[in-house]
């Protein structure tokens, strides 16, 4: 981390010597911070940007904690990883290096940051490879869709972090580390690499890049305001600011697209629910409803509990929702008739049936993920009989390389152990 809680008491006292006045930024009308205090602050930033054994140990531990937390979907464990992570140090080094135009500090910080990223991803990949749990959890999915909101959090966090460095406020840096996730996105990148999920790799990498650049650039601006670095001409200052804004502007494009997609899905769900409510009778009830935006189409699936069947319900909902959303809406609704003489019993049966179907789908998806991990076995090579819980794995052992065959055997054996209720067979279609 970029906090300097480990600085000696004399250094801390020196850092505060010229900064014990009200306000967050230094009063620019007076020379409130001496050259010596600025030099000590920069020395602390350079020290936290150093690539040493302590940094490597902390980043490895943070990556391990973050990976385990993501796999368990434990928010508390993920937060613990953010507190252990030392990545704020080199990121602040980049920001202050840009402000002071010190290429040595920038180079050192970038090398440390790159090494930290590499170690974090490798450690996470090793843990995921040996872990029996490789399912997509809400904590993992939350790191794959960064938006402009994340950019805003990172910018504000970077400002707070730079102030914490300048004013030696270690407590503030703890909050910044929690707010601006750095290691969990790297662990999510590792998960995407191991499981072959390219969308997880790109989404998490974009989140990490967003947080890193926003924090560094915010630190640069705060450092320049506080008179760190040489006195640049107004033209040079304007060019430096324009460069920062240009990079953040380019970065904002995919984030804005992601935010727009999420907003469109929320809007589509609200409109579909509103239109469906207007078409149902007072006693009808929506038991289950899924709305998914896929490109220029919206898919709607659901189960409706009704007193009387309405054959055209799906068509009416598709037509009205298409008009309001101005895009094609595909509707697949299952209407289940309510029995008035045994309504509660029927509802219980329906709930159990829906739950059983959802659990079956989840089990099938988990089984497929286990078999296709790493991409050695393609989904097109799997024939599944869901009712009988049987899977036929199409293989031609004579055509397989020895190492590939052994790796496939291991995957199949591990899957058999994890899912004893399923029958996994290997062979070709023309074999008995």
DRENDO-1510 file (C-alpha; in Angstrom, 1 decimal, always signed):
<recs>
REC; n; res; u; v; w
REC; 1; UNK; +0.0; +0.0; +0.0 .
REC; 2; UNK; +1.0; +3.6; -0.4 .
REC; 3; UNK; +0.3; +4.4; +3.2 .
REC; 4; UNK; +3.4; +5.2; +5.3 .
REC; 5; UNK; +2.3; +3.8; +8.6 .
REC; 6; UNK; +5.7; +2.2; +8.9 .
REC; 7; UNK; +7.6; +5.5; +8.7 .
REC; 8; UNK; +9.6; +6.4; +11.8 .
REC; 9; UNK; +8.3; +8.9; +14.3 .
REC; 10; UNK; +10.8; +11.6; +13.3 .
REC; 11; UNK; +9.9; +11.3; +9.6 .
REC; 12; UNK; +6.2; +11.6; +10.5 .
REC; 13; UNK; +6.8; +14.6; +12.6 .
REC; 14; UNK; +8.8; +16.2; +9.7 .
REC; 15; UNK; +6.0; +15.5; +7.3 .
REC; 16; UNK; +3.5; +17.2; +9.5 .
REC; 17; UNK; +5.7; +20.2; +10.3 .
REC; 18; UNK; +4.4; +22.3; +7.5 .
REC; 19; UNK; +0.9; +20.8; +7.1 .
REC; 20; UNK; -0.8; +21.4; +10.4 .
REC; 21; UNK; -3.3; +23.8; +9.1 .
REC; 22; UNK; -7.0; +23.6; +8.1 .
REC; 23; UNK; -8.0; +22.4; +4.7 .
REC; 24; UNK; -7.2; +19.4; +2.6 .
REC; 25; UNK; -4.8; +21.1; +0.1 .
REC; 26; UNK; -1.9; +23.3; +0.9 .
REC; 27; UNK; -2.6; +27.0; +1.0 .
REC; 28; UNK; -1.0; +28.0; -2.3 .
REC; 29; UNK; -0.8; +31.7; -1.2 .
REC; 30; UNK; +2.0; +30.7; +1.3 .
REC; 31; UNK; +4.9; +28.3; +1.2 .
REC; 32; UNK; +3.3; +26.0; +3.8 .
REC; 33; UNK; +5.2; +22.9; +2.8 .
REC; 34; UNK; +9.0; +23.2; +2.7 .
REC; 35; UNK; +11.2; +21.6; +0.1 .
REC; 36; UNK; +12.4; +19.2; +2.8 .
REC; 37; UNK; +8.9; +17.9; +3.6 .
REC; 38; UNK; +8.1; +17.4; -0.1 .
REC; 39; UNK; +11.4; +15.5; -0.5 .
REC; 40; UNK; +10.5; +13.3; +2.5 .
REC; 41; UNK; +7.1; +12.6; +1.0 .
REC; 42; UNK; +8.6; +11.6; -2.4 .
REC; 43; UNK; +11.1; +9.4; -0.6 .
REC; 44; UNK; +8.2; +7.6; +1.1 .
REC; 45; UNK; +6.4; +7.2; -2.3 .
REC; 46; UNK; +9.7; +5.8; -3.9 .
REC; 47; UNK; +10.1; +3.4; -1.0 .
REC; 48; UNK; +6.6; +2.1; -1.3 .
REC; 49; UNK; +7.2; +1.6; -5.1 .
REC; 50; UNK; +10.2; -0.6; -4.5 .
REC; 51; UNK; +10.2; -4.2; -5.8 .
REC; 52; UNK; +11.4; -6.2; -2.8 .
REC; 53; UNK; +10.7; -9.5; -1.0 .
REC; 54; UNK; +8.1; -7.9; +1.3 .
REC; 55; UNK; +6.2; -6.6; -1.7 .
REC; 56; UNK; +6.2; -10.0; -3.4 .
REC; 57; UNK; +5.1; -11.9; -0.3 .
REC; 58; UNK; +2.3; -9.4; +0.3 .
REC; 59; UNK; +1.0; -9.5; -3.3 .
REC; 60; UNK; +1.1; -13.4; -3.3 .
REC; 61; UNK; -0.8; -13.5; +0.0 .
REC; 62; UNK; -3.3; -10.9; -1.2 .
REC; 63; UNK; -3.9; -12.9; -4.4 .
REC; 64; UNK; -4.4; -16.1; -2.5 .
REC; 65; UNK; -6.9; -14.5; -0.1 .
REC; 66; UNK; -8.8; -12.8; -3.0 .
REC; 67; UNK; -9.0; -16.0; -5.0 .
REC; 68; UNK; -10.4; -18.0; -2.1 .
REC; 69; UNK; -12.9; -15.3; -1.3 .
REC; 70; UNK; -14.1; -15.1; -4.9 .
REC; 71; UNK; -14.5; -18.8; -5.2 .
REC; 72; UNK; -16.4; -18.9; -2.0 .
REC; 73; UNK; -18.3; -15.7; -2.9 .
REC; 74; UNK; -17.3; -14.3; +0.5 .
REC; 75; UNK; -17.3; -10.5; +0.5 .
REC; 76; UNK; -15.5; -10.3; +3.9 .
REC; 77; UNK; -12.6; -12.4; +2.6 .
REC; 78; UNK; -12.3; -10.3; -0.6 .
REC; 79; UNK; -12.2; -7.1; +1.5 .
REC; 80; UNK; -9.4; -8.7; +3.5 .
REC; 81; UNK; -7.4; -9.2; +0.3 .
REC; 82; UNK; -7.8; -5.5; -0.5 .
REC; 83; UNK; -6.3; -4.6; +2.8 .
REC; 84; UNK; -3.3; -6.9; +2.4 .
REC; 85; UNK; -2.5; -5.8; -1.2 .
REC; 86; UNK; +0.5; -3.5; -1.6 .
REC; 87; UNK; -0.4; -2.4; -5.2 .
REC; 88; UNK; -1.4; +1.1; -4.1 .
REC; 89; UNK; +2.3; +1.8; -3.5 .
REC; 90; UNK; +3.5; +1.5; -7.1 .
REC; 91; UNK; +0.4; +3.1; -8.5 .
REC; 92; UNK; +1.0; +6.2; -6.3 .
REC; 93; UNK; +4.6; +6.0; -7.5 .
REC; 94; UNK; +3.4; +6.4; -11.1 .
REC; 95; UNK; +1.1; +9.3; -10.2 .
REC; 96; UNK; +3.7; +11.2; -8.3 .
REC; 97; UNK; +6.4; +10.3; -10.9 .
REC; 98; UNK; +4.2; +11.9; -13.6 .
REC; 99; UNK; +3.7; +15.0; -11.4 .
REC; 100; UNK; +7.4; +15.4; -10.7 .
REC; 101; UNK; +8.5; +14.2; -14.2 .
REC; 102; UNK; +10.9; +11.7; -12.6 .
REC; 103; UNK; +11.4; +9.0; -15.1 .
REC; 104; UNK; +13.4; +6.9; -12.6 .
REC; 105; UNK; +10.4; +6.8; -10.2 .
REC; 106; UNK; +8.0; +6.1; -13.0 .
REC; 107; UNK; +10.1; +3.2; -14.3 .
REC; 108; UNK; +10.6; +1.7; -10.9 .
REC; 109; UNK; +6.9; +1.9; -10.1 .
REC; 110; UNK; +5.9; +0.4; -13.4 .
REC; 111; UNK; +8.3; -2.5; -13.0 .
REC; 112; UNK; +6.9; -3.2; -9.5 .
REC; 113; UNK; +3.4; -2.9; -10.7 .
REC; 114; UNK; +4.0; -5.3; -13.6 .
REC; 115; UNK; +5.7; -7.8; -11.3 .
REC; 116; UNK; +2.8; -7.6; -8.8 .
REC; 117; UNK; +0.3; -8.2; -11.6 .
REC; 118; UNK; +2.2; -11.3; -12.8 .
REC; 119; UNK; +2.6; -12.8; -9.3 .
REC; 120; UNK; -1.1; -12.1; -8.5 .
REC; 121; UNK; -2.3; -13.8; -11.6 .
REC; 122; UNK; +0.0; -16.8; -11.4 .
REC; 123; UNK; -0.8; -17.5; -7.7 .
REC; 124; UNK; -4.6; -17.2; -8.5 .
REC; 125; UNK; -4.3; -19.6; -11.4 .
REC; 126; UNK; -2.5; -22.2; -9.2 .
REC; 127; UNK; -5.2; -22.0; -6.6 .
REC; 128; UNK; -8.0; -22.2; -9.1 .
REC; 129; UNK; -6.3; -25.2; -10.8 .
REC; 130; UNK; -6.1; -27.2; -7.6 .
REC; 131; UNK; -9.5; -26.1; -6.3 .
REC; 132; UNK; -12.5; -28.4; -6.5 .
REC; 133; UNK; -14.7; -25.4; -6.9 .
REC; 134; UNK; -14.6; -23.6; -10.2 .
REC; 135; UNK; -18.1; -22.3; -10.4 .
REC; 136; UNK; -19.0; -18.8; -11.4 .
REC; 137; UNK; -20.0; -16.9; -8.2 .
REC; 138; UNK; -21.6; -13.5; -7.7 .
REC; 139; UNK; -18.3; -12.1; -6.5 .
REC; 140; UNK; -16.6; -13.2; -9.6 .
REC; 141; UNK; -19.3; -11.9; -11.9 .
REC; 142; UNK; -19.3; -8.6; -10.2 .
REC; 143; UNK; -15.7; -8.0; -11.4 .
REC; 144; UNK; -16.5; -8.6; -15.1 .
REC; 145; UNK; -18.8; -5.6; -16.0 .
REC; 146; UNK; -17.0; -2.4; -15.1 .
REC; 147; UNK; -18.9; +0.9; -15.8 .
REC; 148; UNK; -18.4; +4.6; -15.5 .
REC; 149; UNK; -19.4; +4.2; -11.9 .
REC; 150; UNK; -16.2; +2.3; -11.3 .
REC; 151; UNK; -14.2; +5.0; -13.0 .
REC; 152; UNK; -15.8; +7.6; -10.7 .
REC; 153; UNK; -15.0; +5.6; -7.6 .
REC; 154; UNK; -11.4; +5.1; -8.7 .
REC; 155; UNK; -10.9; +8.9; -9.4 .
REC; 156; UNK; -12.3; +9.9; -6.0 .
REC; 157; UNK; -10.3; +7.1; -4.4 .
REC; 158; UNK; -7.1; +8.3; -6.1 .
REC; 159; UNK; -7.7; +11.9; -4.9 .
REC; 160; UNK; -8.2; +10.6; -1.3 .
REC; 161; UNK; -5.1; +8.3; -1.6 .
REC; 162; UNK; -2.9; +11.2; -2.8 .
REC; 163; UNK; -4.1; +13.4; +0.1 .
REC; 164; UNK; -3.3; +10.5; +2.5 .
REC; 165; UNK; +0.2; +10.2; +1.2 .
REC; 166; UNK; +0.9; +14.0; +1.3 .
REC; 167; UNK; -0.7; +14.4; +4.8 .
REC; 168; UNK; +0.5; +11.1; +6.1 .
REC; 169; UNK; -3.0; +9.8; +6.9 .
REC; 170; UNK; -2.7; +6.1; +7.0 .
REC; 171; UNK; -6.3; +5.5; +8.0 .
REC; 172; UNK; -7.5; +7.2; +4.9 .
REC; 173; UNK; -5.4; +4.8; +2.7 .
REC; 174; UNK; -7.1; +1.8; +4.3 .
REC; 175; UNK; -10.5; +3.1; +3.1 .
REC; 176; UNK; -9.0; +3.8; -0.4 .
REC; 177; UNK; -7.7; +0.3; -0.6 .
REC; 178; UNK; -11.1; -1.2; +0.2 .
REC; 179; UNK; -13.0; +1.1; -2.2 .
REC; 180; UNK; -10.7; +0.6; -5.2 .
REC; 181; UNK; -10.4; -3.1; -5.9 .
REC; 182; UNK; -7.1; -4.0; -7.4 .
REC; 183; UNK; -6.2; -7.6; -6.6 .
REC; 184; UNK; -9.8; -9.2; -7.0 .
REC; 185; UNK; -9.9; -8.2; -10.7 .
REC; 186; UNK; -6.5; -9.9; -11.3 .
REC; 187; UNK; -7.8; -13.0; -9.6 .
REC; 188; UNK; -10.9; -12.9; -11.8 .
REC; 189; UNK; -8.6; -12.6; -14.9 .
REC; 190; UNK; -6.8; -15.8; -13.7 .
REC; 191; UNK; -10.2; -17.5; -13.3 .
REC; 192; UNK; -11.1; -16.6; -16.8 .
REC; 193; UNK; -7.8; -17.9; -18.1 .
REC; 194; UNK; -8.1; -21.3; -16.3 .
REC; 195; UNK; -11.7; -21.9; -17.2 .
REC; 196; UNK; -11.5; -20.5; -20.8 .
REC; 197; UNK; -13.9; -17.6; -20.1 .
REC; 198; UNK; -12.7; -14.8; -22.4 .
REC; 199; UNK; -15.4; -12.5; -21.2 .
REC; 200; UNK; -14.2; -12.8; -17.6 .
REC; 201; UNK; -10.6; -12.0; -18.7 .
REC; 202; UNK; -11.5; -8.9; -20.7 .
REC; 203; UNK; -14.0; -7.5; -18.2 .
REC; 204; UNK; -11.8; -8.0; -15.2 .
REC; 205; UNK; -8.7; -6.6; -17.0 .
REC; 206; UNK; -10.7; -3.5; -18.0 .
REC; 207; UNK; -11.7; -3.0; -14.4 .
REC; 208; UNK; -8.1; -3.3; -13.2 .
REC; 209; UNK; -6.9; -0.9; -15.9 .
REC; 210; UNK; -9.7; +1.5; -15.0 .
REC; 211; UNK; -8.8; +1.6; -11.3 .
REC; 212; UNK; -5.1; +1.8; -11.9 .
REC; 213; UNK; -5.1; +4.6; -14.4 .
REC; 214; UNK; -7.7; +6.6; -12.6 .
REC; 215; UNK; -5.9; +6.4; -9.3 .
REC; 216; UNK; -2.5; +7.3; -10.8 .
REC; 217; UNK; -3.9; +10.3; -12.8 .
REC; 218; UNK; -5.8; +11.6; -9.8 .
REC; 219; UNK; -2.7; +11.4; -7.7 .
REC; 220; UNK; -0.8; +13.3; -10.4 .
REC; 221; UNK; -3.3; +16.1; -10.4 .
REC; 222; UNK; -3.4; +16.3; -6.5 .
REC; 223; UNK; +0.4; +16.3; -6.4 .
REC; 224; UNK; +0.7; +19.1; -9.0 .
REC; 225; UNK; -1.8; +21.2; -7.0 .
REC; 226; UNK; +0.3; +20.7; -3.9 .
REC; 227; UNK; +3.5; +22.0; -5.8 .
REC; 228; UNK; +5.2; +18.7; -6.3 .
REC; 229; UNK; +7.5; +18.7; -9.3 .
REC; 230; UNK; +8.9; +21.5; -11.5 .
REC; 231; UNK; +7.1; +24.7; -12.2 .
REC; 232; UNK; +5.8; +24.1; -15.7 .
REC; 233; UNK; +4.6; +26.8; -18.1 .
REC; 234; UNK; +0.9; +27.1; -18.5 .
REC; 235; UNK; +1.2; +25.5; -21.9 .
REC; 236; UNK; +3.0; +22.4; -20.5 .
REC; 237; UNK; +0.5; +22.2; -17.6 .
REC; 238; UNK; -2.4; +22.3; -20.1 .
REC; 239; UNK; -0.8; +19.6; -22.2 .
REC; 240; UNK; -0.2; +17.4; -19.2 .
REC; 241; UNK; -3.9; +17.8; -18.1 .
REC; 242; UNK; -5.1; +17.3; -21.7 .
REC; 243; UNK; -3.2; +14.0; -22.0 .
REC; 244; UNK; -4.7; +12.7; -18.7 .
REC; 245; UNK; -8.2; +13.7; -19.8 .
REC; 246; UNK; -7.7; +12.1; -23.2 .
REC; 247; UNK; -6.6; +8.8; -21.7 .
REC; 248; UNK; -9.5; +8.8; -19.3 .
REC; 249; UNK; -11.9; +9.8; -22.2 .
REC; 250; UNK; -10.8; +6.8; -24.3 .
REC; 251; UNK; -11.1; +4.5; -21.2 .
REC; 252; UNK; -14.6; +5.9; -20.6 .
REC; 253; UNK; -15.9; +4.6; -24.0 .
REC; 254; UNK; -16.2; +0.9; -23.1 .
REC; 255; UNK; -17.2; +1.7; -19.6 .
REC; 256; UNK; -20.1; +3.9; -20.9 .
REC; 257; UNK; -21.1; +1.1; -23.3 .
REC; 258; UNK; -21.2; -1.4; -20.4 .
REC; 259; UNK; -23.2; +1.0; -18.2 .
REC; 260; UNK; -25.6; +1.6; -21.1 .
REC; 261; UNK; -26.1; -2.2; -21.5 .
REC; 262; UNK; -26.9; -2.6; -17.8 .
REC; 263; UNK; -29.2; +0.3; -17.9 .
REC; 264; UNK; -31.0; -1.1; -21.0 .
REC; 265; UNK; -31.5; -4.4; -19.3 .
REC; 266; UNK; -32.9; -2.8; -16.2 .
REC; 267; UNK; -35.2; -0.7; -18.3 .
REC; 268; UNK; -36.3; -3.7; -20.4 .
REC; 269; UNK; -37.1; -5.7; -17.2 .
REC; 270; UNK; -39.2; -2.8; -15.8 .
REC; 271; UNK; -41.1; -2.4; -19.0 .
REC; 272; UNK; -41.8; -6.1; -19.5 .
REC; 273; UNK; -43.0; -6.4; -15.9 .
REC; 274; UNK; -45.3; -3.4; -16.3 .
REC; 275; UNK; -46.8; -4.6; -19.6 .
REC; 276; UNK; -47.3; -8.1; -18.2 .
REC; 277; UNK; -49.0; -6.8; -15.1 .
REC; 278; UNK; -51.5; -4.8; -17.2 .
REC; 279; UNK; -52.4; -8.0; -19.2 .
REC; 280; UNK; -52.9; -10.3; -16.2 .
REC; 281; UNK; -56.1; -10.8; -14.2 .
REC; 282; UNK; -56.3; -9.6; -10.6 .
REC; 283; UNK; -55.7; -13.1; -9.2 .
REC; 284; UNK; -53.0; -14.1; -11.7 .
REC; 285; UNK; -49.5; -14.2; -10.4 .
REC; 286; UNK; -46.0; -14.1; -11.9 .
REC; 287; UNK; -44.2; -17.1; -10.5 .
REC; 288; UNK; -40.9; -16.7; -12.4 .
REC; 289; UNK; -39.7; -14.1; -14.9 .
REC; 290; UNK; -36.4; -13.8; -16.7 .
REC; 291; UNK; -35.6; -10.9; -19.0 .
REC; 292; UNK; -32.3; -11.0; -21.0 .
REC; 293; UNK; -31.1; -8.3; -23.5 .
REC; 294; UNK; -29.1; -10.0; -26.3 .
REC; 295; UNK; -27.9; -7.4; -28.9 .
REC; 296; UNK; -31.0; -5.9; -30.5 .
REC; 297; UNK; -33.3; -8.5; -29.1 .
REC; 298; UNK; -34.9; -9.0; -25.7 .
REC; 299; UNK; -35.8; -12.5; -24.5 .
REC; 300; UNK; -38.5; -13.1; -22.0 .
REC; 301; UNK; -39.2; -16.4; -20.2 .
REC; 302; UNK; -41.5; -17.0; -17.3 .
REC; 303; UNK; -44.1; -19.0; -15.5 .
REC; 304; UNK; -47.5; -17.5; -14.8 .
REC; 305; UNK; -50.1; -18.8; -12.3 .
REC; 306; UNK; -53.6; -18.1; -13.8 .
REC; 307; UNK; -57.2; -18.8; -13.2 .
REC; 308; UNK; -58.0; -19.0; -16.9 .
REC; 309; UNK; -55.7; -19.6; -19.8 .
REC; 310; UNK; -55.1; -16.7; -22.2 .
REC; 311; UNK; -53.8; -18.2; -25.5 .
REC; 312; UNK; -52.6; -14.9; -26.9 .
REC; 313; UNK; -50.9; -13.7; -23.7 .
REC; 314; UNK; -47.4; -14.2; -25.0 .
REC; 315; UNK; -48.2; -12.5; -28.3 .
REC; 316; UNK; -49.8; -9.5; -26.6 .
REC; 317; UNK; -46.8; -9.1; -24.3 .
REC; 318; UNK; -44.4; -9.3; -27.2 .
REC; 319; UNK; -46.3; -6.7; -29.2 .
REC; 320; UNK; -46.7; -4.2; -26.4 .
REC; 321; UNK; -43.1; -4.6; -25.1 .
REC; 322; UNK; -41.7; -4.3; -28.7 .
REC; 323; UNK; -43.5; -1.0; -29.2 .
REC; 324; UNK; -42.2; +0.5; -25.9 .
REC; 325; UNK; -38.7; -0.8; -26.2 .
REC; 326; UNK; -38.4; -0.2; -29.9 .
REC; 327; UNK; -36.7; -3.6; -30.4 .
REC; 328; UNK; -37.8; -7.2; -31.1 .
REC; 329; UNK; -39.1; -9.0; -28.0 .
REC; 330; UNK; -39.3; -12.8; -27.9 .
REC; 331; UNK; -41.6; -14.2; -25.3 .
REC; 332; UNK; -41.9; -17.7; -24.0 .
REC; 333; UNK; -44.5; -17.8; -21.1 .
REC; 334; UNK; -45.8; -21.0; -19.5 .
REC; 335; UNK; -49.3; -20.6; -18.0 .
REC; 336; UNK; -50.2; -22.9; -15.2 .
REC; 337; UNK; -53.9; -23.0; -14.2 .
REC; 338; UNK; -54.7; -22.4; -10.6 .
REC; 339; UNK; -57.1; -24.9; -9.0 .
REC; 340; UNK; -59.4; -23.1; -6.7 .
REC; 341; UNK; -60.3; -26.1; -4.6 .
REC; 342; UNK; -56.6; -26.9; -3.8 .
REC; 343; UNK; -54.8; -23.6; -4.6 .
REC; 344; UNK; -52.2; -23.8; -1.9 .
REC; 345; UNK; -51.3; -27.4; -2.5 .
REC; 346; UNK; -51.0; -26.7; -6.2 .
REC; 347; UNK; -48.8; -23.7; -5.6 .
REC; 348; UNK; -46.5; -25.8; -3.5 .
REC; 349; UNK; -46.3; -28.4; -6.2 .
REC; 350; UNK; -45.5; -25.8; -8.8 .
REC; 351; UNK; -42.9; -24.2; -6.5 .
REC; 352; UNK; -41.3; -27.6; -6.0 .
REC; 353; UNK; -41.3; -28.3; -9.7 .
REC; 354; UNK; -39.8; -24.9; -10.6 .
REC; 355; UNK; -37.1; -25.4; -8.0 .
REC; 356; UNK; -36.4; -28.9; -9.2 .
REC; 357; UNK; -36.0; -27.6; -12.8 .
REC; 358; UNK; -33.8; -24.8; -11.7 .
REC; 359; UNK; -31.6; -27.1; -9.6 .
REC; 360; UNK; -31.4; -29.6; -12.5 .
REC; 361; UNK; -30.3; -26.8; -14.9 .
REC; 362; UNK; -27.7; -25.7; -12.4 .
REC; 363; UNK; -26.4; -29.2; -11.9 .
REC; 364; UNK; -26.1; -29.7; -15.7 .
REC; 365; UNK; -24.3; -26.5; -16.1 .
REC; 366; UNK; -21.9; -27.3; -13.3 .
REC; 367; UNK; -21.3; -30.7; -14.8 .
REC; 368; UNK; -20.6; -29.2; -18.3 .
REC; 369; UNK; -18.2; -26.7; -16.7 .
REC; 370; UNK; -16.3; -29.4; -15.0 .
REC; 371; UNK; -15.9; -31.5; -18.1 .
REC; 372; UNK; -15.0; -28.6; -20.4 .
REC; 373; UNK; -12.6; -26.8; -18.1 .
REC; 374; UNK; -9.5; -25.8; -19.9 .
REC; 375; UNK; -11.1; -26.5; -23.3 .
REC; 376; UNK; -9.7; -30.0; -23.7 .
REC; 377; UNK; -13.2; -31.4; -24.1 .
REC; 378; UNK; -15.6; -29.4; -26.2 .
REC; 379; UNK; -19.3; -29.2; -25.5 .
REC; 380; UNK; -19.9; -30.5; -29.0 .
REC; 381; UNK; -18.3; -33.7; -27.9 .
REC; 382; UNK; -20.8; -34.3; -25.1 .
REC; 383; UNK; -24.2; -35.9; -25.5 .
REC; 384; UNK; -26.4; -35.5; -22.4 .
REC; 385; UNK; -29.5; -37.4; -21.3 .
REC; 386; UNK; -30.8; -35.1; -18.5 .
REC; 387; UNK; -33.6; -37.4; -17.4 .
REC; 388; UNK; -31.4; -40.5; -17.1 .
REC; 389; UNK; -28.4; -38.5; -15.8 .
REC; 390; UNK; -26.1; -39.9; -18.4 .
REC; 391; UNK; -23.3; -38.3; -20.5 .
REC; 392; UNK; -21.7; -39.8; -23.5 .
REC; 393; UNK; -18.2; -38.3; -24.2 .
REC; 394; UNK; -17.3; -38.7; -27.9 .
REC; 395; UNK; -13.7; -39.8; -28.0 .
REC; 396; UNK; -11.3; -41.4; -30.5 .
REC; 397; UNK; -8.4; -42.5; -28.3 .
REC; 398; UNK; -6.3; -43.5; -31.3 .
REC; 399; UNK; -6.4; -40.0; -32.7 .
REC; 400; UNK; -5.5; -38.3; -29.3 .
REC; 401; UNK; -2.0; -37.4; -28.4 .
REC; 402; UNK; -0.8; -39.1; -25.3 .
REC; 403; UNK; -0.6; -36.0; -23.1 .
REC; 404; UNK; -4.0; -34.8; -24.3 .
REC; 405; UNK; -5.5; -38.2; -23.6 .
REC; 406; UNK; -4.1; -38.3; -20.1 .
REC; 407; UNK; -5.4; -34.8; -19.3 .
REC; 408; UNK; -8.9; -35.8; -20.6 .
REC; 409; UNK; -8.8; -38.9; -18.5 .
REC; 410; UNK; -8.0; -36.9; -15.4 .
REC; 411; UNK; -10.8; -34.4; -16.1 .
REC; 412; UNK; -13.3; -37.3; -16.6 .
REC; 413; UNK; -12.2; -39.1; -13.5 .
REC; 414; UNK; -12.4; -36.0; -11.3 .
REC; 415; UNK; -15.9; -35.2; -12.7 .
REC; 416; UNK; -17.0; -38.8; -11.9 .
REC; 417; UNK; -15.9; -38.3; -8.3 .
REC; 418; UNK; -17.6; -34.9; -8.0 .
REC; 419; UNK; -20.9; -36.1; -9.5 .
REC; 420; UNK; -21.4; -39.7; -8.4 .
REC; 421; UNK; -25.1; -39.5; -9.4 .
REC; 422; UNK; -24.2; -39.2; -13.1 .
REC; 423; UNK; -23.1; -41.9; -15.5 .
REC; 424; UNK; -20.2; -40.8; -17.7 .
REC; 425; UNK; -19.4; -43.1; -20.6 .
REC; 426; UNK; -16.8; -42.7; -23.3 .
REC; 427; UNK; -16.9; -43.8; -26.9 .
REC; 428; UNK; -18.3; -43.1; -30.3 .
REC; 429; UNK; -21.9; -43.2; -31.6 .
REC; 430; UNK; -21.5; -46.4; -33.5 .
REC; 431; UNK; -20.2; -48.2; -30.4 .
REC; 432; UNK; -22.6; -50.3; -28.3 .
</recs>
